[in-house]
Amino acid sequence: MQTILDARALYPESSLADLYDPLSMPPELVKAHSSLDRAVDAAYQYKGGKDDAARVAFFFDRYQKLTSLLPAAVGKKTRKSRS
């Protein structure tokens, strides 16, 4: 992630919209994101397609499986003010 932040810092006058324009994204930023994608893919043993849609679907599915193991949230009781 730090590499991405460092790549963004090379272009202080550019907005995020400018930096992430698919037609003009700086090569340093493309490289930094590719490196982060590879690290995350390895950490979570993702072996699917390289496209963002496949990767996002994989991680949302993983998130859903992990959160389904959590106990259901119980509503908090609020104190009524004593007026």
Biopython code that builds the backbone (N, CA, C, O; Angstrom):
import numpy as np
from Bio.PDB.StructureBuilder import StructureBuilder

atoms = [
    (1, "MET", "N", (0.817, -1.183, 0.000)),
    (1, "MET", "CA", (0.000, 0.000, 0.000)),
    (1, "MET", "C", (0.861, 1.248, 0.000)),
    (1, "MET", "O", (0.529, 2.243, -0.644)),
    (2, "GLN", "N", (1.971, 1.192, 0.725)),
    (2, "GLN", "CA", (2.848, 2.361, 0.774)),
    (2, "GLN", "C", (3.367, 2.715, -0.614)),
    (2, "GLN", "O", (3.534, 3.893, -0.929)),
    (3, "THR", "N", (3.621, 1.716, -1.440)),
    (3, "THR", "CA", (4.098, 1.969, -2.804)),
    (3, "THR", "C", (3.051, 2.736, -3.601)),
    (3, "THR", "O", (3.390, 3.606, -4.403)),
    (4, "ILE", "N", (1.789, 2.415, -3.381)),
    (4, "ILE", "CA", (0.702, 3.137, -4.056)),
    (4, "ILE", "C", (0.673, 4.587, -3.581)),
    (4, "ILE", "O", (0.558, 5.507, -4.391)),
    (5, "LEU", "N", (0.776, 4.787, -2.283)),
    (5, "LEU", "CA", (0.787, 6.151, -1.750)),
    (5, "LEU", "C", (1.991, 6.931, -2.269)),
    (5, "LEU", "O", (1.880, 8.116, -2.583)),
    (6, "ASP", "N", (3.131, 6.271, -2.357)),
    (6, "ASP", "CA", (4.329, 6.925, -2.878)),
    (6, "ASP", "C", (4.156, 7.297, -4.356)),
    (6, "ASP", "O", (4.577, 8.372, -4.785)),
    (7, "ALA", "N", (3.537, 6.408, -5.122)),
    (7, "ALA", "CA", (3.298, 6.689, -6.540)),
    (7, "ALA", "C", (2.340, 7.863, -6.701)),
    (7, "ALA", "O", (2.538, 8.708, -7.575)),
    (8, "ARG", "N", (1.323, 7.923, -5.883)),
    (8, "ARG", "CA", (0.384, 9.058, -5.930)),
    (8, "ARG", "C", (1.093, 10.362, -5.578)),
    (8, "ARG", "O", (0.816, 11.406, -6.168)),
    (9, "ALA", "N", (1.996, 10.297, -4.626)),
    (9, "ALA", "CA", (2.708, 11.494, -4.171)),
    (9, "ALA", "C", (3.588, 12.096, -5.263)),
    (9, "ALA", "O", (3.951, 13.270, -5.189)),
    (10, "LEU", "N", (3.929, 11.311, -6.264)),
    (10, "LEU", "CA", (4.722, 11.829, -7.379)),
    (10, "LEU", "C", (3.942, 12.833, -8.222)),
    (10, "LEU", "O", (4.525, 13.566, -9.022)),
    (11, "TYR", "N", (2.631, 12.864, -8.041)),
    (11, "TYR", "CA", (1.746, 13.723, -8.826)),
    (11, "TYR", "C", (0.861, 14.565, -7.897)),
    (11, "TYR", "O", (-0.358, 14.391, -7.877)),
    (12, "PRO", "N", (1.468, 15.469, -7.135)),
    (12, "PRO", "CA", (0.711, 16.212, -6.121)),
    (12, "PRO", "C", (-0.382, 17.121, -6.684)),
    (12, "PRO", "O", (-1.325, 17.464, -5.971)),
    (13, "GLU", "N", (-0.268, 17.503, -7.921)),
    (13, "GLU", "CA", (-1.266, 18.386, -8.527)),
    (13, "GLU", "C", (-2.433, 17.610, -9.146)),
    (13, "GLU", "O", (-3.399, 18.215, -9.610)),
    (14, "SER", "N", (-2.350, 16.290, -9.157)),
    (14, "SER", "CA", (-3.384, 15.460, -9.788)),
    (14, "SER", "C", (-4.418, 15.003, -8.779)),
    (14, "SER", "O", (-4.081, 14.630, -7.655)),
    (15, "SER", "N", (-5.670, 15.032, -9.181)),
    (15, "SER", "CA", (-6.747, 14.500, -8.347)),
    (15, "SER", "C", (-6.765, 12.978, -8.488)),
    (15, "SER", "O", (-6.109, 12.417, -9.366)),
    (16, "LEU", "N", (-7.518, 12.325, -7.620)),
    (16, "LEU", "CA", (-7.663, 10.866, -7.760)),
    (16, "LEU", "C", (-8.310, 10.522, -9.093)),
    (16, "LEU", "O", (-7.963, 9.516, -9.711)),
    (17, "ALA", "N", (-9.242, 11.345, -9.536)),
    (17, "ALA", "CA", (-9.876, 11.121, -10.837)),
    (17, "ALA", "C", (-8.839, 11.182, -11.950)),
    (17, "ALA", "O", (-8.880, 10.380, -12.883)),
    (18, "ASP", "N", (-7.919, 12.119, -11.859)),
    (18, "ASP", "CA", (-6.848, 12.216, -12.855)),
    (18, "ASP", "C", (-5.935, 10.991, -12.789)),
    (18, "ASP", "O", (-5.606, 10.393, -13.813)),
    (19, "LEU", "N", (-5.533, 10.628, -11.574)),
    (19, "LEU", "CA", (-4.598, 9.513, -11.402)),
    (19, "LEU", "C", (-5.175, 8.183, -11.860)),
    (19, "LEU", "O", (-4.444, 7.329, -12.362)),
    (20, "TYR", "N", (-6.478, 7.999, -11.691)),
    (20, "TYR", "CA", (-7.096, 6.712, -12.011)),
    (20, "TYR", "C", (-7.850, 6.721, -13.333)),
    (20, "TYR", "O", (-8.673, 5.840, -13.581)),
    (21, "ASP", "N", (-7.579, 7.702, -14.181)),
    (21, "ASP", "CA", (-8.137, 7.710, -15.530)),
    (21, "ASP", "C", (-7.494, 6.543, -16.280)),
    (21, "ASP", "O", (-6.273, 6.508, -16.433)),
    (22, "PRO", "N", (-8.298, 5.592, -16.747)),
    (22, "PRO", "CA", (-7.718, 4.397, -17.381)),
    (22, "PRO", "C", (-6.872, 4.700, -18.616)),
    (22, "PRO", "O", (-6.034, 3.886, -19.002)),
    (23, "LEU", "N", (-7.076, 5.834, -19.225)),
    (23, "LEU", "CA", (-6.316, 6.176, -20.422)),
    (23, "LEU", "C", (-4.996, 6.881, -20.113)),
    (23, "LEU", "O", (-4.116, 6.963, -20.971)),
    (24, "SER", "N", (-4.859, 7.389, -18.885)),
    (24, "SER", "CA", (-3.640, 8.143, -18.578)),
    (24, "SER", "C", (-3.066, 7.839, -17.199)),
    (24, "SER", "O", (-2.320, 8.650, -16.649)),
    (25, "MET", "N", (-3.404, 6.682, -16.635)),
    (25, "MET", "CA", (-2.896, 6.321, -15.306)),
    (25, "MET", "C", (-1.371, 6.231, -15.358)),
    (25, "MET", "O", (-0.821, 5.557, -16.228)),
    (26, "PRO", "N", (-0.689, 6.901, -14.436)),
    (26, "PRO", "CA", (0.775, 6.874, -14.442)),
    (26, "PRO", "C", (1.309, 5.443, -14.303)),
    (26, "PRO", "O", (0.773, 4.646, -13.533)),
    (27, "PRO", "N", (2.362, 5.127, -15.050)),
    (27, "PRO", "CA", (2.909, 3.759, -15.005)),
    (27, "PRO", "C", (3.340, 3.318, -13.611)),
    (27, "PRO", "O", (3.221, 2.140, -13.277)),
    (28, "GLU", "N", (3.838, 4.243, -12.794)),
    (28, "GLU", "CA", (4.248, 3.888, -11.424)),
    (28, "GLU", "C", (3.059, 3.417, -10.608)),
    (28, "GLU", "O", (3.177, 2.506, -9.789)),
    (29, "LEU", "N", (1.912, 4.045, -10.836)),
    (29, "LEU", "CA", (0.708, 3.681, -10.102)),
    (29, "LEU", "C", (0.151, 2.345, -10.585)),
    (29, "LEU", "O", (-0.311, 1.533, -9.784)),
    (30, "VAL", "N", (0.195, 2.124, -11.879)),
    (30, "VAL", "CA", (-0.236, 0.834, -12.436)),
    (30, "VAL", "C", (0.619, -0.287, -11.844)),
    (30, "VAL", "O", (0.095, -1.313, -11.408)),
    (31, "LYS", "N", (1.927, -0.085, -11.833)),
    (31, "LYS", "CA", (2.855, -1.088, -11.304)),
    (31, "LYS", "C", (2.612, -1.338, -9.818)),
    (31, "LYS", "O", (2.630, -2.484, -9.371)),
    (32, "ALA", "N", (2.385, -0.269, -9.049)),
    (32, "ALA", "CA", (2.150, -0.410, -7.608)),
    (32, "ALA", "C", (0.868, -1.195, -7.338)),
    (32, "ALA", "O", (0.840, -2.046, -6.449)),
    (33, "HIS", "N", (-0.186, -0.917, -8.093)),
    (33, "HIS", "CA", (-1.441, -1.648, -7.905)),
    (33, "HIS", "C", (-1.297, -3.113, -8.321)),
    (33, "HIS", "O", (-1.850, -3.998, -7.668)),
    (34, "SER", "N", (-0.573, -3.370, -9.384)),
    (34, "SER", "CA", (-0.350, -4.758, -9.819)),
    (34, "SER", "C", (0.396, -5.544, -8.751)),
    (34, "SER", "O", (0.081, -6.703, -8.481)),
    (35, "SER", "N", (1.380, -4.905, -8.154)),
    (35, "SER", "CA", (2.157, -5.550, -7.092)),
    (35, "SER", "C", (1.278, -5.858, -5.879)),
    (35, "SER", "O", (1.365, -6.943, -5.304)),
    (36, "LEU", "N", (0.438, -4.905, -5.496)),
    (36, "LEU", "CA", (-0.474, -5.129, -4.367)),
    (36, "LEU", "C", (-1.475, -6.234, -4.697)),
    (36, "LEU", "O", (-1.760, -7.080, -3.850)),
    (37, "ASP", "N", (-2.006, -6.236, -5.906)),
    (37, "ASP", "CA", (-2.931, -7.303, -6.315)),
    (37, "ASP", "C", (-2.281, -8.673, -6.188)),
    (37, "ASP", "O", (-2.897, -9.612, -5.683)),
    (38, "ARG", "N", (-1.038, -8.790, -6.646)),
    (38, "ARG", "CA", (-0.338, -10.084, -6.557)),
    (38, "ARG", "C", (-0.148, -10.503, -5.100)),
    (38, "ARG", "O", (-0.321, -11.676, -4.769)),
    (39, "ALA", "N", (0.203, -9.567, -4.233)),
    (39, "ALA", "CA", (0.415, -9.879, -2.811)),
    (39, "ALA", "C", (-0.884, -10.322, -2.150)),
    (39, "ALA", "O", (-0.897, -11.294, -1.394)),
    (40, "VAL", "N", (-1.978, -9.616, -2.431)),
    (40, "VAL", "CA", (-3.276, -9.977, -1.849)),
    (40, "VAL", "C", (-3.748, -11.324, -2.399)),
    (40, "VAL", "O", (-4.256, -12.162, -1.654)),
    (41, "ASP", "N", (-3.576, -11.525, -3.706)),
    (41, "ASP", "CA", (-3.957, -12.802, -4.314)),
    (41, "ASP", "C", (-3.217, -13.958, -3.655)),
    (41, "ASP", "O", (-3.814, -14.996, -3.367)),
    (42, "ALA", "N", (-1.934, -13.785, -3.418)),
    (42, "ALA", "CA", (-1.133, -14.840, -2.786)),
    (42, "ALA", "C", (-1.576, -15.068, -1.343)),
    (42, "ALA", "O", (-1.679, -16.210, -0.895)),
    (43, "ALA", "N", (-1.835, -13.988, -0.620)),
    (43, "ALA", "CA", (-2.224, -14.103, 0.790)),
    (43, "ALA", "C", (-3.538, -14.852, 0.960)),
    (43, "ALA", "O", (-3.719, -15.594, 1.925)),
    (44, "TYR", "N", (-4.460, -14.653, 0.008)),
    (44, "TYR", "CA", (-5.778, -15.286, 0.119)),
    (44, "TYR", "C", (-5.954, -16.456, -0.831)),
    (44, "TYR", "O", (-7.059, -16.971, -0.998)),
    (45, "GLN", "N", (-4.862, -16.871, -1.451)),
    (45, "GLN", "CA", (-4.850, -18.026, -2.358)),
    (45, "GLN", "C", (-5.872, -17.877, -3.486)),
    (45, "GLN", "O", (-6.542, -18.835, -3.870)),
    (46, "TYR", "N", (-5.970, -16.661, -4.002)),
    (46, "TYR", "CA", (-6.868, -16.393, -5.126)),
    (46, "TYR", "C", (-6.198, -16.876, -6.404)),
    (46, "TYR", "O", (-5.068, -16.494, -6.705)),
    (47, "LYS", "N", (-6.899, -17.716, -7.151)),
    (47, "LYS", "CA", (-6.348, -18.281, -8.381)),
    (47, "LYS", "C", (-7.237, -17.977, -9.588)),
    (47, "LYS", "O", (-7.054, -18.558, -10.658)),
    (48, "GLY", "N", (-8.192, -17.072, -9.414)),
    (48, "GLY", "CA", (-9.136, -16.762, -10.478)),
    (48, "GLY", "C", (-8.567, -15.845, -11.534)),
    (48, "GLY", "O", (-7.353, -15.687, -11.668)),
    (49, "GLY", "N", (-9.473, -15.244, -12.280)),
    (49, "GLY", "CA", (-9.094, -14.349, -13.361)),
    (49, "GLY", "C", (-8.417, -13.090, -12.850)),
    (49, "GLY", "O", (-8.537, -12.729, -11.679)),
    (50, "LYS", "N", (-7.708, -12.435, -13.747)),
    (50, "LYS", "CA", (-6.983, -11.219, -13.397)),
    (50, "LYS", "C", (-7.875, -9.977, -13.451)),
    (50, "LYS", "O", (-7.464, -8.898, -13.024)),
    (51, "ASP", "N", (-9.086, -10.127, -13.970)),
    (51, "ASP", "CA", (-9.957, -8.963, -14.072)),
    (51, "ASP", "C", (-10.518, -8.590, -12.700)),
    (51, "ASP", "O", (-10.673, -9.438, -11.821)),
    (52, "ASP", "N", (-10.813, -7.313, -12.543)),
    (52, "ASP", "CA", (-11.307, -6.810, -11.257)),
    (52, "ASP", "C", (-12.620, -7.452, -10.838)),
    (52, "ASP", "O", (-12.827, -7.717, -9.654)),
    (53, "ALA", "N", (-13.514, -7.707, -11.797)),
    (53, "ALA", "CA", (-14.825, -8.264, -11.456)),
    (53, "ALA", "C", (-14.680, -9.640, -10.801)),
    (53, "ALA", "O", (-15.351, -9.926, -9.809)),
    (54, "ALA", "N", (-13.820, -10.482, -11.341)),
    (54, "ALA", "CA", (-13.608, -11.821, -10.772)),
    (54, "ALA", "C", (-12.990, -11.722, -9.386)),
    (54, "ALA", "O", (-13.378, -12.450, -8.471)),
    (55, "ARG", "N", (-12.038, -10.828, -9.235)),
    (55, "ARG", "CA", (-11.362, -10.661, -7.944)),
    (55, "ARG", "C", (-12.348, -10.138, -6.886)),
    (55, "ARG", "O", (-12.373, -10.637, -5.761)),
    (56, "VAL", "N", (-13.143, -9.152, -7.242)),
    (56, "VAL", "CA", (-14.115, -8.586, -6.302)),
    (56, "VAL", "C", (-15.152, -9.640, -5.909)),
    (56, "VAL", "O", (-15.517, -9.743, -4.738)),
    (57, "ALA", "N", (-15.624, -10.416, -6.874)),
    (57, "ALA", "CA", (-16.600, -11.471, -6.579)),
    (57, "ALA", "C", (-16.005, -12.485, -5.596)),
    (57, "ALA", "O", (-16.678, -12.915, -4.659)),
    (58, "PHE", "N", (-14.760, -12.858, -5.811)),
    (58, "PHE", "CA", (-14.085, -13.808, -4.924)),
    (58, "PHE", "C", (-14.034, -13.270, -3.494)),
    (58, "PHE", "O", (-14.364, -13.979, -2.543)),
    (59, "PHE", "N", (-13.618, -12.006, -3.350)),
    (59, "PHE", "CA", (-13.473, -11.448, -2.009)),
    (59, "PHE", "C", (-14.805, -11.181, -1.336)),
    (59, "PHE", "O", (-14.899, -11.316, -0.116)),
    (60, "PHE", "N", (-15.831, -10.810, -2.070)),
    (60, "PHE", "CA", (-17.153, -10.656, -1.452)),
    (60, "PHE", "C", (-17.687, -12.008, -0.990)),
    (60, "PHE", "O", (-18.300, -12.102, 0.074)),
    (61, "ASP", "N", (-17.460, -13.047, -1.775)),
    (61, "ASP", "CA", (-17.888, -14.389, -1.378)),
    (61, "ASP", "C", (-17.149, -14.816, -0.103)),
    (61, "ASP", "O", (-17.750, -15.365, 0.820)),
    (62, "ARG", "N", (-15.859, -14.560, -0.070)),
    (62, "ARG", "CA", (-15.059, -14.904, 1.114)),
    (62, "ARG", "C", (-15.545, -14.121, 2.341)),
    (62, "ARG", "O", (-15.664, -14.681, 3.431)),
    (63, "TYR", "N", (-15.823, -12.835, 2.160)),
    (63, "TYR", "CA", (-16.331, -12.004, 3.250)),
    (63, "TYR", "C", (-17.656, -12.547, 3.774)),
    (63, "TYR", "O", (-17.866, -12.634, 4.983)),
    (64, "GLN", "N", (-18.550, -12.914, 2.851)),
    (64, "GLN", "CA", (-19.859, -13.438, 3.255)),
    (64, "GLN", "C", (-19.697, -14.725, 4.054)),
    (64, "GLN", "O", (-20.383, -14.913, 5.059)),
    (65, "LYS", "N", (-18.813, -15.602, 3.630)),
    (65, "LYS", "CA", (-18.591, -16.853, 4.364)),
    (65, "LYS", "C", (-18.020, -16.592, 5.757)),
    (65, "LYS", "O", (-18.435, -17.216, 6.735)),
    (66, "LEU", "N", (-17.073, -15.672, 5.836)),
    (66, "LEU", "CA", (-16.473, -15.367, 7.135)),
    (66, "LEU", "C", (-17.458, -14.701, 8.084)),
    (66, "LEU", "O", (-17.496, -15.034, 9.268)),
    (67, "THR", "N", (-18.248, -13.769, 7.584)),
    (67, "THR", "CA", (-19.181, -13.064, 8.463)),
    (67, "THR", "C", (-20.384, -13.917, 8.828)),
    (67, "THR", "O", (-21.037, -13.648, 9.836)),
    (68, "SER", "N", (-20.689, -14.922, 8.051)),
    (68, "SER", "CA", (-21.814, -15.789, 8.393)),
    (68, "SER", "C", (-21.493, -16.649, 9.620)),
    (68, "SER", "O", (-22.394, -17.234, 10.223)),
    (69, "LEU", "N", (-20.226, -16.724, 9.984)),
    (69, "LEU", "CA", (-19.821, -17.490, 11.163)),
    (69, "LEU", "C", (-19.983, -16.687, 12.456)),
    (69, "LEU", "O", (-19.921, -17.246, 13.551)),
    (70, "LEU", "N", (-20.191, -15.374, 12.323)),
    (70, "LEU", "CA", (-20.346, -14.516, 13.496)),
    (70, "LEU", "C", (-21.740, -14.659, 14.075)),
    (70, "LEU", "O", (-22.697, -14.898, 13.339)),
    (71, "PRO", "N", (-21.864, -14.514, 15.393)),
    (71, "PRO", "CA", (-23.208, -14.561, 15.986)),
    (71, "PRO", "C", (-24.020, -13.356, 15.512)),
    (71, "PRO", "O", (-23.467, -12.296, 15.219)),
    (72, "ALA", "N", (-25.300, -13.532, 15.443)),
    (72, "ALA", "CA", (-26.185, -12.440, 15.015)),
    (72, "ALA", "C", (-26.084, -11.295, 16.012)),
    (72, "ALA", "O", (-25.987, -11.522, 17.218)),
    (73, "ALA", "N", (-26.105, -10.095, 15.521)),
    (73, "ALA", "CA", (-26.034, -8.915, 16.385)),
    (73, "ALA", "C", (-27.325, -8.801, 17.180)),
    (73, "ALA", "O", (-28.420, -8.955, 16.640)),
    (74, "VAL", "N", (-27.182, -8.533, 18.446)),
    (74, "VAL", "CA", (-28.330, -8.359, 19.319)),
    (74, "VAL", "C", (-28.517, -6.863, 19.504)),
    (74, "VAL", "O", (-27.560, -6.139, 19.777)),
    (75, "GLY", "N", (-29.741, -6.408, 19.356)),
    (75, "GLY", "CA", (-30.027, -4.967, 19.498)),
    (75, "GLY", "C", (-29.623, -4.478, 20.873)),
    (75, "GLY", "O", (-29.852, -5.148, 21.880)),
    (76, "LYS", "N", (-29.018, -3.301, 20.901)),
    (76, "LYS", "CA", (-28.611, -2.718, 22.174)),
    (76, "LYS", "C", (-29.815, -2.076, 22.845)),
    (76, "LYS", "O", (-30.636, -1.426, 22.198)),
    (77, "LYS", "N", (-29.901, -2.269, 24.139)),
    (77, "LYS", "CA", (-30.961, -1.627, 24.899)),
    (77, "LYS", "C", (-30.488, -0.223, 25.239)),
    (77, "LYS", "O", (-29.353, -0.019, 25.670)),
    (78, "THR", "N", (-31.353, 0.713, 25.042)),
    (78, "THR", "CA", (-31.003, 2.097, 25.364)),
    (78, "THR", "C", (-31.671, 2.501, 26.651)),
    (78, "THR", "O", (-32.769, 2.040, 26.964)),
    (79, "ARG", "N", (-31.023, 3.346, 27.386)),
    (79, "ARG", "CA", (-31.593, 3.851, 28.641)),
    (79, "ARG", "C", (-32.582, 4.944, 28.316)),
    (79, "ARG", "O", (-32.331, 5.810, 27.478)),
    (80, "LYS", "N", (-33.688, 4.887, 28.980)),
    (80, "LYS", "CA", (-34.666, 5.959, 28.838)),
    (80, "LYS", "C", (-34.269, 7.050, 29.804)),
    (80, "LYS", "O", (-33.893, 6.789, 30.946)),
    (81, "SER", "N", (-34.358, 8.277, 29.325)),
    (81, "SER", "CA", (-33.977, 9.386, 30.199)),
    (81, "SER", "C", (-35.014, 9.535, 31.309)),
    (81, "SER", "O", (-36.209, 9.325, 31.099)),
    (82, "ARG", "N", (-34.541, 9.894, 32.465)),
    (82, "ARG", "CA", (-35.412, 10.088, 33.619)),
    (82, "ARG", "C", (-35.781, 11.571, 33.696)),
    (82, "ARG", "O", (-35.012, 12.379, 34.216)),
    (83, "SER", "N", (-36.910, 11.908, 33.200)),
    (83, "SER", "CA", (-37.346, 13.313, 33.244)),
    (83, "SER", "C", (-38.408, 13.510, 34.269)),
    (83, "SER", "O", (-38.895, 14.626, 34.447)),
]
sb = StructureBuilder()
sb.init_structure("model")
sb.init_model(0)
sb.init_chain("A")
sb.init_seg("    ")
for serial, (resi, resn, name, xyz) in enumerate(atoms, 1):
    if name == "N":
        sb.init_residue(resn, " ", resi, " ")
    sb.init_atom(name, np.array(xyz, "f"), 0.0, 1.0, " ", f" {name:<3s}", serial, name[0])
structure = sb.get_structure()
